[in-house]
């Protein structure tokens, strides 16, 4: 089991920045990959960024060059730094932990709202 607690969402103007945090209940070394997903009203949840245990990262095309995913293993925390935010980035952002032990298990946080509006 992995419990995930997100923080850092809020209201920001277009062009602004936010940093989301996700604290895991166990060492990130025991988790195969961490990621951020988002879901806007009326839309399906979509992948934003992932980071694997070895440090490799992936990003959705829509956020490349603006968002950065990183980890602090000492704090069991994954971050999503979001720069140059756009109104279309408005969504609930969810933290995900993927653990592979015989089968894939996905764990989710409760979500944090990000609203980009002037």
N, CA, C and O of each residue as an XYZ file, in Angstrom:
472
protein
N       0.833     -1.195      0.000
C       0.000      0.000      0.000
C       0.873      1.252      0.000
O       1.943      1.295      0.606
N       0.378      2.260     -0.698
C       1.055      3.558     -0.716
C      -0.007      4.623     -0.520
O      -0.976      4.686     -1.277
N       0.167      5.454      0.485
C      -0.688      6.621      0.647
C       0.027      7.835      0.080
O       1.229      8.019      0.272
N      -0.743      8.662     -0.625
C      -0.177      9.831     -1.296
C      -0.968     11.068     -0.881
O      -2.199     11.055     -0.881
N      -0.260     12.126     -0.532
C      -0.904     13.371     -0.134
C      -0.343     14.508     -0.966
O       0.843     14.827     -0.883
N      -1.214     15.124     -1.776
C      -0.800     16.233     -2.636
C      -1.016     17.568     -1.933
O      -1.846     17.693     -1.032
N      -0.251     18.554     -2.368
C      -0.441     19.927     -1.899
C       0.137     20.874     -2.937
O       0.869     20.463     -3.837
N      -0.207     22.156     -2.795
C       0.405     23.162     -3.644
C      -0.475     23.735     -4.731
O      -0.056     24.646     -5.446
N      -1.691     23.221     -4.874
C      -2.575     23.780     -5.893
C      -3.086     25.152     -5.499
O      -2.841     25.629     -4.391
N      -3.802     25.781     -6.427
C      -4.361     27.088     -6.133
C      -4.749     27.833     -7.381
O      -4.825     27.265     -8.470
N      -4.995     29.122     -7.206
C      -5.373     30.001     -8.308
C      -4.156     30.822     -8.718
O      -3.473     31.407     -7.878
N      -3.898     30.853    -10.009
C      -2.746     31.593    -10.522
C      -3.127     32.250    -11.840
O      -3.966     31.736    -12.580
N      -2.515     33.373    -12.124
C      -2.784     34.063    -13.379
C      -2.034     33.404    -14.531
O      -1.006     32.762    -14.314
N      -2.536     33.555    -15.741
C      -1.794     33.034    -16.904
C      -0.363     33.566    -16.920
O      -0.112     34.744    -16.664
N       0.558     32.666    -17.226
C       1.973     33.014    -17.209
C       2.638     32.802    -15.869
O       3.859     32.905    -15.756
N       1.858     32.510    -14.863
C       2.400     32.296    -13.523
C       2.945     30.890    -13.318
O       2.968     30.068    -14.235
N       3.382     30.640    -12.090
C       4.000     29.363    -11.752
C       3.401     28.797    -10.463
O       2.918     29.530     -9.601
N       3.452     27.472    -10.365
C       3.075     26.761     -9.148
C       3.977     25.548     -9.012
O       4.516     25.044     -9.997
N       4.133     25.083     -7.771
C       4.817     23.830     -7.547
C       3.911     22.916     -6.733
O       3.506     23.251     -5.620
N       3.602     21.763     -7.302
C       2.816     20.756     -6.606
C       3.756     19.783     -5.901
O       4.841     19.474     -6.393
N       3.319     19.312     -4.748
C       4.086     18.328     -3.990
C       3.215     17.100     -3.733
O       1.996     17.204     -3.602
N       3.857     15.949     -3.665
C       3.151     14.707     -3.363
C       4.032     13.900     -2.424
O       5.098     13.422     -2.812
N       3.578     13.756     -1.189
C       4.324     13.005     -0.199
C       3.820     11.572     -0.148
O       2.622     11.335      0.009
N       4.729     10.623     -0.280
C       4.385      9.196     -0.243
C       4.629      8.639      1.151
O       5.454      9.148      1.910
N       3.888      7.579      1.469
C       3.963      6.994      2.807
C       5.114      6.013      2.967
O       5.348      5.496      4.060
N       5.834      5.755      1.877
C       6.975      4.872      1.960
C       8.070      5.342      1.027
O       7.861      6.246      0.218
N       9.229      4.733      1.137
C      10.375      5.157      0.366
C      10.112      5.076     -1.134
O       9.538      4.105     -1.627
N      10.541      6.117     -1.853
C      10.390      6.112     -3.308
C      11.236      5.007     -3.949
O      10.990      4.620     -5.091
N      12.221      4.507     -3.221
C      13.041      3.422     -3.762
C      12.231      2.131     -3.890
O      12.637      1.220     -4.611
N      11.098      2.042     -3.203
C      10.246      0.851     -3.279
C       9.112      1.021     -4.290
O       8.256      0.146     -4.425
N       9.113      2.140     -4.988
C       8.073      2.460     -5.974
C       8.714      2.526     -7.351
O       9.736      3.189     -7.530
N       8.123      1.847     -8.321
C       8.733      1.757     -9.650
C       8.671      3.075    -10.419
O       9.608      3.437    -11.131
N       7.562      3.782    -10.267
C       7.420      5.048    -10.975
C       6.415      5.933    -10.260
O       5.461      5.452     -9.649
N       6.647      7.238    -10.347
C       5.723      8.229     -9.816
C       5.269      9.109    -10.966
O       6.003      9.323    -11.930
N       4.058      9.614    -10.853
C       3.580     10.451    -11.948
C       2.535     11.447    -11.493
O       1.983     11.356    -10.397
N       2.283     12.404    -12.375
C       1.211     13.369    -12.195
C       0.246     13.240    -13.365
O       0.651     13.165    -14.525
N      -1.021     13.216    -13.036
C      -2.092     13.192    -14.017
C      -3.021     14.370    -13.716
O      -2.977     14.952    -12.632
N      -3.852     14.707    -14.686
C      -4.815     15.773    -14.447
C      -6.137     15.449    -15.127
O      -6.198     14.709    -16.109
N      -7.195     16.032    -14.567
C      -8.519     15.832    -15.132
C      -9.274     17.152    -15.092
O      -9.544     17.708    -14.028
N      -9.604     17.631    -16.275
C     -10.384     18.854    -16.404
C     -11.873     18.490    -16.452
O     -12.216     17.359    -16.795
N     -12.749     19.424    -16.115
C     -14.188     19.129    -16.132
C     -14.642     18.609    -17.489
O     -14.341     19.209    -18.520
N     -15.364     17.496    -17.489
C     -15.888     16.933    -18.717
C     -14.878     16.195    -19.569
O     -15.196     15.766    -20.678
N     -13.665     16.041    -19.066
C     -12.619     15.359    -19.833
C     -12.089     14.160    -19.061
O     -12.280     14.031    -17.852
N     -11.421     13.296    -19.799
C     -10.813     12.134    -19.168
C      -9.507     12.527    -18.473
O      -8.873     13.524    -18.820
N      -9.130     11.731    -17.504
C      -7.856     11.953    -16.831
C      -6.735     11.702    -17.830
O      -6.790     10.741    -18.597
N      -5.724     12.557    -17.826
C      -4.620     12.418    -18.765
C      -3.283     12.502    -18.035
O      -3.152     13.130    -16.984
N      -2.306     11.848    -18.634
C      -0.968     11.860    -18.064
C      -0.320     13.220    -18.302
O      -0.438     13.800    -19.382
N       0.365     13.718    -17.275
C       1.098     14.977    -17.391
C       2.596     14.698    -17.452
O       3.292     15.149    -18.362
N       3.078     13.939    -16.457
C       4.509     13.658    -16.391
C       4.728     12.447    -15.512
O       3.953     12.182    -14.593
N       5.802     11.705    -15.804
C       6.191     10.574    -14.977
C       7.693     10.596    -14.751
O       8.452     11.176    -15.527
N       8.098      9.949    -13.667
C       9.510      9.775    -13.386
C       9.703      8.362    -12.850
O       9.037      7.945    -11.902
N      10.629      7.630    -13.475
C      10.873      6.253    -13.073
C      11.951      6.201    -12.001
O      12.607      7.196    -11.694
N      12.110      5.008    -11.443
C      13.075      4.854    -10.370
C      14.485      5.238    -10.756
O      15.255      5.720     -9.925
N      14.827      5.024    -12.028
C      16.162      5.379    -12.490
C      16.321      6.846    -12.825
O      17.417      7.293    -13.163
N      15.224      7.608    -12.733
C      15.284      9.034    -12.992
C      14.817      9.467    -14.362
O      14.749     10.665    -14.639
N      14.491      8.514    -15.233
C      14.020      8.905    -16.562
C      12.627      9.519    -16.460
O      11.810      9.099    -15.640
N      12.369     10.505    -17.293
C      11.114     11.249    -17.231
C      10.396     11.236    -18.574
O      11.016     11.102    -19.629
N       9.078     11.379    -18.508
C       8.265     11.560    -19.707
C       7.288     12.694    -19.443
O       6.881     12.931    -18.306
N       6.921     13.387    -20.507
C       5.999     14.510    -20.397
C       4.969     14.465    -21.520
O       5.254     14.018    -22.631
N       3.779     14.935    -21.208
C       2.802     15.152    -22.267
C       3.314     16.274    -23.168
O       3.983     17.196    -22.701
N       3.002     16.191    -24.445
C       3.471     17.207    -25.393
C       3.008     18.606    -24.980
O       3.716     19.591    -25.189
N       1.830     18.680    -24.402
C       1.255     19.978    -24.056
C       1.995     20.698    -22.933
O       1.811     21.901    -22.747
N       2.832     19.980    -22.182
C       3.516     20.610    -21.048
C       5.033     20.604    -21.205
O       5.737     21.166    -20.366
N       5.545     19.987    -22.253
C       6.994     19.935    -22.455
C       7.577     21.339    -22.520
O       7.057     22.220    -23.205
N       8.674     21.521    -21.787
C       9.324     22.824    -21.765
C       8.750     23.772    -20.727
O       9.333     24.822    -20.455
N       7.604     23.411    -20.141
C       6.983     24.279    -19.128
C       6.928     23.612    -17.753
O       7.050     24.285    -16.730
N       6.742     22.289    -17.729
C       6.617     21.553    -16.474
C       7.854     20.699    -16.252
O       8.470     20.215    -17.201
N       8.208     20.520    -14.979
C       9.330     19.667    -14.621
C       8.946     18.794    -13.433
O       8.492     19.292    -12.403
N       9.134     17.485    -13.588
C       8.884     16.547    -12.496
C      10.220     16.189    -11.851
O      11.225     16.005    -12.539
N      10.217     16.092    -10.526
C      11.450     15.768     -9.811
C      11.095     15.078     -8.502
O       9.936     15.061     -8.088
N      12.104     14.514     -7.860
C      11.887     13.819     -6.599
C      12.903     14.249     -5.555
O      14.007     14.689     -5.877
N      12.507     14.114     -4.306
C      13.406     14.245     -3.174
C      13.268     12.936     -2.396
O      12.334     12.765     -1.613
N      14.197     12.027     -2.619
C      14.075     10.699     -2.030
C      14.175     10.739     -0.509
O      13.589      9.897      0.170
N      14.896     11.691      0.021
C      15.022     11.802      1.471
C      13.688     12.156      2.121
O      13.439     11.817      3.278
N      12.830     12.843      1.360
C      11.518     13.249      1.878
C      10.381     12.402      1.322
O       9.213     12.660      1.614
N      10.715     11.393      0.523
C       9.680     10.557     -0.122
C       8.657     11.419     -0.865
O       7.455     11.161     -0.808
N       9.138     12.419     -1.545
C       8.257     13.409     -2.157
C       8.586     13.595     -3.635
O       9.751     13.621     -4.030
N       7.532     13.723     -4.444
C       7.687     14.048     -5.851
C       7.056     15.415     -6.084
O       6.030     15.749     -5.491
N       7.684     16.196     -6.953
C       7.239     17.548     -7.228
C       6.869     17.700     -8.702
O       7.347     16.965     -9.566
N       6.010     18.672     -8.952
C       5.729     19.084    -10.322
C       5.835     20.598    -10.358
O       4.971     21.303     -9.836
N       6.884     21.084    -10.969
C       7.063     22.513    -11.131
C       6.388     22.918    -12.438
O       6.688     22.370    -13.499
N       5.477     23.877    -12.351
C       4.704     24.299    -13.514
C       4.959     25.773    -13.767
O       4.632     26.623    -12.939
N       5.547     26.067    -14.917
C       5.836     27.445    -15.310
C       4.986     27.838    -16.513
O       4.456     26.981    -17.220
N       4.867     29.130    -16.732
C       4.127     29.652    -17.872
C       2.754     28.978    -17.999
O       2.379     28.476    -19.059
N       2.039     28.985    -16.908
C       0.744     28.301    -16.883
C      -0.259     28.961    -17.817
O      -0.265     30.178    -18.003
N      -1.103     28.124    -18.396
C      -2.120     28.568    -19.339
C      -3.510     28.186    -18.812
O      -3.629     27.262    -18.006
N      -4.545     28.876    -19.250
C      -5.895     28.517    -18.798
C      -6.233     27.049    -19.059
O      -6.967     26.436    -18.285
N      -5.707     26.489    -20.134
C      -5.998     25.079    -20.435
C      -5.297     24.095    -19.498
O      -5.532     22.889    -19.572
N      -4.442     24.607    -18.623
C      -3.839     23.757    -17.592
C      -4.759     23.596    -16.383
O      -4.464     22.821    -15.474
N      -5.859     24.318    -16.375
C      -6.805     24.216    -15.270
C      -7.368     22.810    -15.172
O      -7.916     22.283    -16.140
N      -7.231     22.203    -13.996
C      -7.673     20.824    -13.788
C      -7.428     20.427    -12.338
O      -6.788     21.155    -11.579
N      -7.940     19.279    -11.974
C      -7.531     18.643    -10.720
C      -6.316     17.766    -11.041
O      -6.359     16.932    -11.945
N      -5.257     17.968    -10.301
C      -4.021     17.234    -10.529
C      -3.893     16.118     -9.494
O      -4.053     16.339     -8.294
N      -3.603     14.920     -9.989
C      -3.510     13.739     -9.146
C      -2.103     13.158     -9.187
O      -1.482     13.070    -10.246
N      -1.627     12.775     -8.046
C      -0.352     12.074     -7.932
C      -0.603     10.569     -8.051
O      -1.600     10.049     -7.550
N       0.310      9.893     -8.715
C       0.192      8.447     -8.917
C       1.490      7.752     -8.539
O       2.584      8.241     -8.820
N       1.341      6.597     -7.894
C       2.487      5.727     -7.619
C       2.207      4.370     -8.235
O       1.138      3.795     -8.033
N       3.160      3.869     -8.977
C       2.999      2.567     -9.633
C       4.016      1.594     -9.061
O       5.221      1.843     -9.086
N       3.505      0.481     -8.545
C       4.354     -0.536     -7.936
C       4.182     -1.836     -8.702
O       3.060     -2.285     -8.935
N       5.297     -2.437     -9.092
C       5.260     -3.699     -9.832
C       5.844     -4.797     -8.970
O       7.059     -4.899     -8.797
N       4.938     -5.634     -8.422
C       5.337     -6.827     -7.674
C       4.403     -7.937     -8.129
O       3.294     -8.072     -7.613
N       4.845     -8.721     -9.083
C       4.010     -9.767     -9.695
C       2.936     -9.159    -10.597
O       2.645     -9.693    -11.667
N       2.358     -8.056    -10.170
C       1.378     -7.362    -10.995
C       1.528     -5.870    -10.749
O       2.176     -5.447     -9.792
N       0.918     -5.073    -11.630
C       0.990     -3.623    -11.484
C      -0.096     -3.147    -10.529
O      -1.264     -3.508    -10.673
N       0.294     -2.344     -9.565
C      -0.660     -1.720     -8.652
C      -0.496     -0.214     -8.740
O       0.613      0.304     -8.614
N      -1.599      0.488     -8.955
C      -1.606      1.943     -9.032
C      -2.270      2.525     -7.794
O      -3.329      2.070     -7.361
N      -1.625      3.540     -7.237
C      -2.164      4.235     -6.076
C      -2.312      5.712     -6.437
O      -1.512      6.269     -7.188
N      -3.370      6.338     -5.878
C      -3.686      7.720     -6.244
C      -3.852      8.592     -5.013
O      -4.309      8.138     -3.964
N      -3.474      9.842     -5.162
C      -3.762     10.824     -4.137
C      -5.173     11.360     -4.294
O      -5.916     10.937     -5.180
N      -5.535     12.296     -3.428
C      -6.904     12.819     -3.422
C      -7.113     13.914     -4.462
O      -8.250     14.281     -4.759
N      -6.041     14.427     -5.006
C      -6.125     15.472     -6.017
C      -6.000     16.863     -5.430
O      -6.377     17.109     -4.284
N      -5.465     17.767     -6.234
C      -5.358     19.167     -5.834
C      -5.755     20.037     -7.028
O      -5.328     19.794     -8.157
N      -6.573     21.048     -6.764
C      -7.111     21.880     -7.835
C      -6.105     22.940     -8.252
O      -5.525     23.633     -7.416
N      -5.911     23.053     -9.556
C      -5.115     24.132    -10.141
C      -6.025     24.913    -11.078
O      -6.603     24.349    -12.007
N      -6.149     26.200    -10.832
C      -6.974     27.065    -11.667
C      -6.115     28.193    -12.206
O      -5.487     28.935    -11.451
N      -6.099     28.310    -13.535
C      -5.326     29.362    -14.192
C      -6.319     30.337    -14.818
O      -7.008     30.013    -15.785
N      -6.376     31.522    -14.253
C      -7.376     32.485    -14.698
C      -6.944     33.896    -14.302
O      -6.301     34.105    -13.273
N      -7.312     34.849    -15.141
C      -7.038     36.250    -14.821
C      -8.233     36.871    -14.117
O      -8.197     38.050    -13.764
